[in-house]
Amino acid sequence: MTITWYGQSCFRIETKGASSTGLGQASVLIDPFSRDIGLRPPRIKDDIVLVTHAHYDHNNLEGLNEEAFVINTPGEYERKGIYVRGTRSYHDNSSGIERGLNTVFILKAEDMAICHMGDFGQTKLEEHQLEEIGDVDLLMIPVGGKYTIGSKEAVEIIGQIEPKIVIPMHYKVPSLNIDIDGPEKFTKELGLAPEKVDKFKIAKKLLPAEEIKLVMFEL
């Protein structure tokens, strides 16, 4: 499995699919953004597109392939050997009154579970949300604050989920014109030295057995 980050909450996950079904490689794009945020959006060429919520820095479907399977609501889905479950959450800590709803997505492929939290804004996960998320190998979590949880809340939620690998997202990077924090507060709060990558390749056999691993992408 190969993971690429384009900034904000936008990732591309390329997987070999499920060998038991004989399906070949599949590609998932999560939260494609508008170029109005100052970053260059990826061209949509993927089999599955996930949209966590309807804000311009997460739901740009311009140039969408007609055959792409778009998922933008909670529920259970399966396509090309990839299982997707969407769990409802809130973009704020006021039950969505300030910024609305947000979908946390759990993807299962290549015998691994990936959780993408979108613009999660709750200070903690509720019990039913934790149950729906289940065991997580890779956690993609916002850390930039202001419009989502910040560094302190992110570390607390990591403690709730207990993933094997943490990938921070939705933080300030060069050219991004949205006012949020950089990743420094988060890495200090978490207390782990990151592995810095351009692309991240992972297989089940390479998952850490004990300590959490922090992976950070360089744009």
Backbone bond lengths (Angstrom), bond angles and torsions (degrees), N, CA, C in turn:
res aa  C-N    CA-C-N  psi(-1)  N-CA   C-N-CA  omega(-1)  CA-C   N-CA-C  phi
1 M - - - 1.460 - - 1.528 109.66 -
2 T 1.328 115.29 135.10 1.463 120.76 179.52 1.516 109.27 -120.60
3 I 1.338 116.30 131.70 1.462 122.05 -178.60 1.521 109.08 -118.97
4 T 1.329 115.62 132.85 1.465 122.68 177.68 1.517 108.60 -124.19
5 W 1.324 117.00 138.62 1.471 122.07 177.99 1.515 108.79 -112.14
6 Y 1.352 116.24 136.59 1.459 121.79 -179.35 1.534 112.71 -111.43
7 G 1.317 117.28 2.25 1.455 121.73 -175.88 1.518 110.82 109.46
8 Q 1.362 115.82 162.44 1.459 121.86 -174.79 1.531 109.89 52.55
9 S 1.323 117.64 -124.24 1.464 120.32 -178.89 1.527 111.68 -112.40
10 C 1.325 116.72 18.94 1.464 121.68 -172.72 1.527 111.83 -92.58
11 F 1.327 114.77 116.90 1.465 122.28 177.94 1.521 109.56 -127.53
12 R 1.311 115.14 150.00 1.463 120.97 166.94 1.530 107.34 -114.53
13 I 1.323 115.58 128.52 1.455 122.09 178.36 1.516 107.85 -114.70
14 E 1.315 117.01 117.95 1.466 122.30 179.38 1.522 108.16 -109.73
15 T 1.320 114.24 123.34 1.447 119.55 -173.58 1.522 110.87 -129.82
16 K 1.297 115.15 156.12 1.463 120.60 176.86 1.519 111.94 -78.96
17 G 1.332 116.04 -6.77 1.453 119.68 179.35 1.510 111.71 80.47
18 A 1.314 115.86 -163.86 1.461 120.94 -177.04 1.526 109.90 -98.23
19 S 1.309 117.12 115.10 1.457 120.83 -176.92 1.526 111.55 -64.65
20 S 1.337 116.95 -28.32 1.462 120.45 -178.08 1.519 112.53 -65.86
21 T 1.343 116.04 -23.66 1.462 119.90 -179.49 1.516 111.98 -96.77
22 G 1.336 116.31 -9.44 1.450 119.91 -178.64 1.522 113.37 78.55
23 L 1.349 116.32 9.81 1.465 119.49 -179.01 1.517 110.41 -80.21
24 G 1.325 116.15 146.70 1.452 121.15 -178.29 1.513 112.24 -87.87
25 Q 1.310 115.41 -159.27 1.451 121.66 -176.08 1.521 111.34 -63.28
26 A 1.329 115.60 142.04 1.459 122.00 176.24 1.521 108.26 -129.89
27 S 1.332 115.93 155.82 1.456 121.63 -178.64 1.526 109.81 -129.38
28 V 1.339 115.33 133.83 1.468 122.06 179.50 1.526 108.39 -121.13
29 L 1.337 116.63 130.22 1.461 121.68 175.04 1.520 108.09 -113.01
30 I 1.330 115.93 130.95 1.465 120.78 -177.67 1.521 109.85 -116.20
31 D 1.338 116.62 130.29 1.465 125.18 173.41 1.534 114.45 51.92
32 P 1.336 117.88 59.22 1.479 119.25 174.42 1.523 110.55 -65.24
33 F 1.327 116.47 137.73 1.462 121.34 -173.11 1.525 112.16 -107.83
34 S 1.323 115.16 164.60 1.462 121.83 174.66 1.523 109.85 -80.04
35 R 1.327 116.47 149.03 1.464 119.92 177.23 1.529 111.49 -66.80
36 D 1.337 117.68 -10.35 1.463 121.74 179.06 1.523 112.44 -63.92
37 I 1.329 118.26 -16.07 1.468 119.14 179.30 1.523 111.46 -82.14
38 G 1.328 117.86 -5.27 1.461 121.14 177.02 1.511 114.38 100.87
39 L 1.327 117.78 -8.23 1.463 121.88 178.62 1.524 109.80 -105.49
40 R 1.315 116.12 161.11 1.459 121.18 179.46 1.519 110.50 -87.51
41 P 1.326 117.67 117.06 1.468 119.11 -178.95 1.519 111.79 -74.34
42 P 1.318 117.15 150.92 1.464 119.77 177.40 1.526 111.02 -74.60
43 R 1.328 116.28 151.37 1.463 120.13 172.61 1.524 108.24 -73.39
44 I 1.326 115.93 133.73 1.462 119.61 -176.72 1.522 109.72 -83.04
45 K 1.306 115.81 112.40 1.466 122.34 -177.90 1.525 110.32 -133.94
46 D 1.322 115.48 22.45 1.452 121.36 -165.67 1.527 113.30 -100.63
47 D 1.325 114.96 159.31 1.460 121.53 178.77 1.527 111.25 -75.87
48 I 1.328 116.10 -36.85 1.462 122.37 -177.97 1.523 108.71 -129.13
49 V 1.338 116.79 136.30 1.460 122.04 175.92 1.523 108.08 -125.64
50 L 1.328 116.26 123.79 1.455 122.00 179.06 1.523 109.78 -105.68
51 V 1.330 116.40 134.24 1.468 122.60 178.03 1.523 107.60 -125.03
52 T 1.324 116.43 115.07 1.465 120.11 -175.35 1.524 113.05 -76.83
53 H 1.344 117.09 -28.67 1.465 120.43 178.40 1.527 108.97 -168.23
54 A 1.327 115.40 165.80 1.466 120.60 -169.61 1.524 113.37 -93.37
55 H 1.322 117.22 59.73 1.458 121.84 172.64 1.530 108.86 -115.59
56 Y 1.327 116.88 149.61 1.463 121.55 -169.28 1.534 114.14 -61.88
57 D 1.326 116.72 -20.26 1.467 118.58 178.83 1.541 111.67 -93.44
58 H 1.361 115.17 16.28 1.465 120.05 179.62 1.523 113.82 -143.76
59 N 1.323 119.29 -11.59 1.474 119.40 -170.24 1.527 113.78 -132.68
60 N 1.325 116.76 37.34 1.463 120.19 178.18 1.531 110.12 -83.76
61 L 1.331 116.71 106.51 1.463 121.55 -178.46 1.530 111.85 -105.51
62 E 1.319 116.88 21.91 1.466 120.87 178.73 1.531 110.31 -61.35
63 G 1.315 116.26 131.15 1.451 121.01 179.70 1.514 113.81 79.21
64 L 1.321 116.37 17.54 1.458 120.88 -177.85 1.527 111.96 -62.26
65 N 1.304 116.24 132.44 1.459 122.09 173.80 1.528 109.18 -66.44
66 E 1.327 117.75 132.51 1.458 121.50 -177.80 1.523 112.31 -60.01
67 E 1.315 116.88 -26.05 1.456 120.45 -178.43 1.526 112.90 -86.23
68 A 1.327 117.11 -6.67 1.466 120.17 -179.08 1.528 110.54 -67.87
69 F 1.309 115.72 141.92 1.456 122.67 178.75 1.525 107.64 -96.66
70 V 1.342 117.10 110.14 1.469 122.19 -177.24 1.522 109.52 -95.86
71 I 1.330 115.81 129.44 1.461 121.74 177.32 1.527 107.82 -121.26
72 N 1.325 117.21 118.58 1.469 120.65 -178.46 1.533 112.33 -135.43
73 T 1.317 116.29 18.51 1.468 120.90 178.69 1.526 109.67 -139.69
74 P 1.332 116.94 158.16 1.461 119.68 175.15 1.523 111.65 -61.78
75 G 1.321 116.69 156.61 1.455 121.63 179.94 1.511 110.56 142.28
76 E 1.316 116.14 -175.95 1.458 121.65 179.41 1.525 110.00 -116.28
77 Y 1.319 116.20 135.08 1.460 122.23 -174.43 1.528 109.21 -141.27
78 E 1.319 115.09 158.65 1.466 119.57 173.59 1.521 108.79 -148.73
79 R 1.312 115.06 133.70 1.465 120.75 -179.33 1.523 109.14 -151.84
80 K 1.309 117.02 130.43 1.468 123.05 175.50 1.526 112.50 50.65
81 G 1.317 115.42 41.27 1.455 119.93 176.61 1.505 114.93 80.00
82 I 1.336 118.16 4.90 1.461 121.98 178.83 1.524 109.03 -109.58
83 Y 1.310 116.06 124.86 1.458 122.53 177.55 1.528 108.61 -93.85
84 V 1.328 116.68 133.84 1.468 121.72 -179.97 1.519 108.72 -128.88
85 R 1.309 115.83 132.74 1.460 120.98 173.36 1.521 109.04 -126.37
86 G 1.333 116.57 128.50 1.455 121.96 177.75 1.511 110.41 -106.70
87 T 1.328 116.27 129.97 1.462 122.89 -179.69 1.520 109.86 -117.26
88 R 1.317 116.59 130.32 1.463 119.65 -177.96 1.528 111.14 -70.57
89 S 1.319 115.01 137.79 1.461 121.56 174.52 1.525 107.64 -145.45
90 Y 1.329 116.14 -171.10 1.464 120.04 -176.87 1.523 111.21 -121.74
91 H 1.338 113.98 147.19 1.455 122.48 -179.72 1.528 111.01 -80.83
92 D 1.320 117.00 -3.47 1.462 122.18 -179.10 1.521 108.17 -146.32
93 N 1.308 116.10 -176.73 1.469 119.87 179.52 1.518 111.28 -102.64
94 S 1.344 115.72 23.87 1.470 121.60 -179.09 1.522 110.75 -124.67
95 S 1.327 116.57 37.24 1.474 122.74 179.42 1.521 112.77 56.86
96 G 1.329 116.24 31.99 1.465 120.76 175.65 1.507 115.30 86.51
97 I 1.315 118.84 2.64 1.475 121.31 -177.46 1.525 111.32 -64.34
98 E 1.329 117.43 -36.98 1.467 121.14 -176.62 1.522 112.80 -82.54
99 R 1.345 117.69 -47.49 1.466 120.44 -172.23 1.521 114.12 -128.31
100 G 1.302 118.09 1.55 1.459 120.23 174.85 1.515 114.66 91.46
101 L 1.325 113.84 -162.14 1.463 121.67 -175.31 1.530 111.81 -90.85
102 N 1.302 115.20 161.71 1.457 123.20 178.20 1.523 107.47 -145.86
103 T 1.327 116.92 141.75 1.461 120.66 177.70 1.523 110.17 -105.57
104 V 1.319 115.90 124.90 1.463 121.75 170.68 1.525 107.24 -87.66
105 F 1.324 116.87 124.97 1.466 120.52 -178.62 1.526 111.17 -105.37
106 I 1.342 115.16 136.54 1.455 122.32 172.33 1.515 107.71 -115.47
107 L 1.326 117.14 122.71 1.460 122.56 178.38 1.520 108.85 -111.11
108 K 1.319 116.12 139.85 1.452 120.52 175.60 1.515 108.83 -124.94
109 A 1.327 115.29 121.07 1.459 122.38 179.84 1.521 108.60 -157.80
110 E 1.306 116.67 150.70 1.469 122.51 -179.47 1.532 111.62 51.45
111 D 1.325 115.76 34.13 1.464 122.58 177.32 1.532 111.88 63.90
112 M 1.341 116.74 27.90 1.457 121.90 174.96 1.526 109.77 -129.50
113 A 1.338 115.96 153.97 1.461 121.97 179.15 1.529 109.09 -115.05
114 I 1.332 115.44 126.17 1.468 122.02 179.54 1.518 107.96 -115.84
115 C 1.317 116.86 130.59 1.462 121.94 176.97 1.525 109.43 -113.68
116 H 1.337 116.59 122.08 1.461 123.23 176.37 1.519 107.06 -111.49
117 M 1.331 117.39 119.28 1.455 121.13 -170.28 1.520 114.70 -90.61
118 G 1.343 117.44 -2.68 1.458 118.87 -179.99 1.514 111.12 58.94
119 D 1.332 116.99 -146.65 1.469 121.28 177.62 1.522 110.05 -92.22
120 F 1.303 114.89 64.32 1.460 121.17 -178.44 1.524 109.28 -67.58
121 G 1.341 116.34 131.82 1.463 119.75 -176.60 1.507 114.97 -124.36
122 Q 1.320 117.28 -1.03 1.463 120.81 178.86 1.525 110.15 -74.34
123 T 1.313 116.93 147.70 1.465 118.92 178.77 1.525 112.02 -73.39
124 K 1.333 116.31 -20.96 1.460 119.95 174.94 1.526 109.48 -156.18
125 L 1.311 116.24 161.54 1.452 121.90 176.81 1.523 109.76 -81.33
126 E 1.320 116.27 140.24 1.453 120.49 174.06 1.529 108.70 -78.48
127 E 1.322 116.13 160.03 1.463 120.65 -175.16 1.529 112.38 -57.94
128 H 1.329 117.01 -42.69 1.465 119.06 -178.17 1.530 110.88 -67.47
129 Q 1.339 117.12 -31.11 1.466 120.25 176.88 1.523 110.31 -68.98
130 L 1.322 116.76 -41.89 1.460 120.78 177.81 1.527 111.07 -60.72
131 E 1.322 116.40 -40.99 1.461 120.54 179.30 1.525 111.12 -64.66
132 E 1.328 116.82 -41.13 1.457 120.68 -179.63 1.529 111.58 -69.10
133 I 1.317 116.72 -35.43 1.474 120.79 178.80 1.526 110.26 -69.05
134 G 1.319 117.14 -44.47 1.461 121.37 177.04 1.522 113.37 71.75
135 D 1.320 116.06 -156.27 1.464 121.66 -179.76 1.529 109.61 -74.33
136 V 1.326 116.15 135.11 1.465 121.98 -174.98 1.521 110.07 -125.48
137 D 1.327 115.65 131.68 1.460 120.49 173.81 1.531 111.51 -89.52
138 L 1.347 116.58 -47.88 1.467 121.32 179.82 1.522 108.65 -121.66
139 L 1.325 115.96 127.87 1.464 121.82 179.54 1.522 110.30 -115.66
140 M 1.349 116.23 121.22 1.458 122.93 174.53 1.530 107.30 -101.35
141 I 1.328 116.73 113.92 1.455 120.26 -169.13 1.529 111.37 -132.35
142 P 1.370 118.45 135.94 1.465 120.32 178.45 1.526 110.99 -72.90
143 V 1.337 116.22 143.88 1.466 119.50 -176.97 1.526 112.87 -134.66
144 G 1.346 118.05 -1.61 1.457 121.22 -171.23 1.515 116.64 -81.11
145 G 1.336 117.31 -9.27 1.454 120.36 177.57 1.524 114.28 69.65
146 K 1.289 115.69 -172.69 1.471 126.52 178.25 1.524 112.19 70.15
147 Y 1.339 117.61 -61.74 1.465 121.25 178.59 1.534 111.85 -103.58
148 T 1.320 116.89 -8.74 1.471 123.08 -179.81 1.527 107.62 -139.69
149 I 1.305 115.76 -174.16 1.458 118.86 170.52 1.524 109.91 -62.05
150 G 1.318 115.01 154.41 1.457 120.60 176.69 1.519 110.84 -103.45
151 S 1.311 115.92 -163.42 1.460 121.31 -172.57 1.526 113.25 -62.72
152 K 1.325 117.55 -44.97 1.466 120.66 -176.73 1.521 111.01 -64.95
153 E 1.346 116.55 -46.73 1.465 120.16 -180.00 1.526 111.09 -64.79
154 A 1.342 116.01 -37.85 1.460 120.18 179.79 1.524 111.21 -60.46
155 V 1.322 116.69 -43.51 1.464 120.66 179.65 1.527 110.66 -64.10
156 E 1.327 116.78 -38.62 1.470 120.23 179.18 1.532 110.85 -66.06
157 I 1.331 117.16 -39.25 1.459 120.51 -179.77 1.528 110.95 -71.89
158 I 1.318 116.66 -34.51 1.471 119.75 173.13 1.525 109.71 -58.65
159 G 1.343 115.87 -38.60 1.459 120.16 176.78 1.518 112.46 -65.07
160 Q 1.334 117.13 -31.99 1.464 120.51 177.06 1.529 111.61 -70.94
161 I 1.327 116.43 -43.48 1.461 120.99 -173.57 1.529 112.34 -82.77
162 E 1.327 116.59 -36.28 1.465 123.27 -179.33 1.531 112.63 57.32
163 P 1.334 116.81 58.20 1.474 119.62 177.84 1.517 111.21 -76.41
164 K 1.312 115.87 169.02 1.461 120.25 175.77 1.530 111.36 -86.25
165 I 1.335 116.17 -33.97 1.465 121.87 -179.87 1.528 108.71 -131.25
166 V 1.326 116.89 136.43 1.465 122.92 177.60 1.526 109.14 -113.51
167 I 1.336 115.76 130.01 1.461 121.82 176.07 1.529 107.63 -122.71
168 P 1.346 118.45 105.46 1.468 120.06 178.42 1.521 111.69 -71.91
169 M 1.329 116.48 153.02 1.466 122.20 -179.72 1.520 109.02 -151.41
170 H 1.318 115.35 178.14 1.469 122.15 176.79 1.529 111.09 55.05
171 Y 1.337 114.87 56.71 1.460 120.98 175.43 1.528 108.43 -136.90
172 K 1.313 115.35 168.47 1.469 121.60 -174.82 1.526 111.47 -68.48
173 V 1.339 114.38 130.24 1.461 121.82 174.40 1.525 107.69 -133.71
174 P 1.329 118.51 162.75 1.468 119.81 178.33 1.523 111.54 -55.04
175 S 1.331 116.53 139.35 1.473 126.56 178.70 1.528 113.44 81.44
176 L 1.321 119.30 -17.05 1.463 120.36 177.71 1.531 109.12 -70.25
177 N 1.334 116.90 126.17 1.461 119.85 -176.88 1.530 113.41 -100.36
178 I 1.312 116.70 20.05 1.467 121.82 174.83 1.524 108.52 -100.80
179 D 1.322 116.01 133.59 1.464 121.63 -173.75 1.531 110.99 -83.77
180 I 1.317 116.45 92.50 1.454 122.86 174.55 1.523 108.53 -136.68
181 D 1.319 116.29 169.06 1.462 120.44 -178.67 1.522 111.78 -74.47
182 G 1.317 115.13 154.90 1.456 120.99 170.37 1.523 109.69 -76.24
183 P 1.323 118.04 -177.81 1.469 121.36 -175.42 1.521 115.06 -83.84
184 E 1.335 117.37 -5.21 1.467 120.17 -170.53 1.539 112.82 -61.65
185 K 1.349 116.32 -43.02 1.471 119.27 -179.82 1.525 110.91 -61.20
186 F 1.324 114.63 -39.12 1.465 119.03 -178.23 1.518 111.46 -66.73
187 T 1.319 117.65 -48.22 1.469 119.81 -177.54 1.530 110.92 -63.13
188 K 1.333 115.81 -34.45 1.471 119.48 177.45 1.523 110.06 -68.50
189 E 1.334 116.39 -43.37 1.467 121.52 -179.00 1.531 111.06 -65.05
190 L 1.343 116.40 -39.80 1.461 120.46 -179.21 1.521 111.59 -73.53
191 G 1.331 115.86 -34.07 1.457 120.04 175.57 1.512 115.12 77.33
192 L 1.347 116.14 26.69 1.462 120.10 178.42 1.525 110.21 -121.77
193 A 1.319 116.80 143.02 1.460 120.85 174.43 1.525 108.31 -79.50
194 P 1.334 117.81 126.79 1.467 119.25 -176.35 1.522 113.65 -79.50
195 E 1.317 115.11 150.48 1.453 121.38 165.51 1.526 106.19 -90.62
196 K 1.324 117.83 119.23 1.457 121.64 -176.08 1.523 110.38 -96.32
197 V 1.338 115.00 132.16 1.458 120.27 -173.99 1.524 110.96 -138.84
198 D 1.335 116.40 157.36 1.460 122.22 169.04 1.533 109.38 -89.69
199 K 1.317 114.75 -45.23 1.461 123.51 171.41 1.513 106.59 -130.06
200 F 1.311 116.12 153.84 1.456 119.41 -178.67 1.520 109.48 -121.99
201 K 1.329 116.06 119.11 1.460 121.16 177.32 1.523 108.43 -105.90
202 I 1.327 115.48 131.42 1.452 119.68 -175.77 1.526 109.65 -143.31
203 A 1.311 115.90 146.00 1.467 123.56 173.15 1.520 107.16 -135.65
204 K 1.299 116.49 158.77 1.467 120.34 -176.51 1.525 111.63 -54.44
205 K 1.319 117.12 -40.55 1.464 120.51 -177.10 1.535 112.39 -67.72
206 L 1.339 116.95 -14.87 1.465 121.08 -179.15 1.528 113.31 -97.79
207 L 1.322 116.80 -1.00 1.465 119.70 178.85 1.521 110.17 -66.18
208 P 1.345 117.73 140.12 1.468 119.69 178.44 1.523 111.03 -63.44
209 A 1.315 116.30 142.67 1.465 121.07 -175.52 1.525 112.40 -84.28
210 E 1.335 116.87 -30.84 1.466 118.77 -173.83 1.528 111.77 -127.61
211 E 1.317 117.87 -75.25 1.455 120.48 -173.50 1.530 112.08 -74.63
212 I 1.336 115.73 147.71 1.461 121.50 177.33 1.532 109.49 -67.81
213 K 1.313 115.71 140.62 1.460 121.66 177.49 1.522 109.52 -108.67
214 L 1.332 116.85 135.31 1.467 122.70 177.85 1.519 109.47 -104.07
215 V 1.329 116.38 123.83 1.456 122.42 179.74 1.524 108.30 -118.74
216 M 1.334 116.97 128.74 1.450 121.26 179.47 1.536 109.81 -127.34
217 F 1.322 115.20 135.30 1.457 120.63 -178.14 1.530 111.03 -90.34
218 E 1.307 115.54 146.10 1.457 122.30 175.98 1.522 108.28 -107.95
219 L 1.339 117.32 121.82 1.455 121.13 179.28 1.518 110.80 -86.66
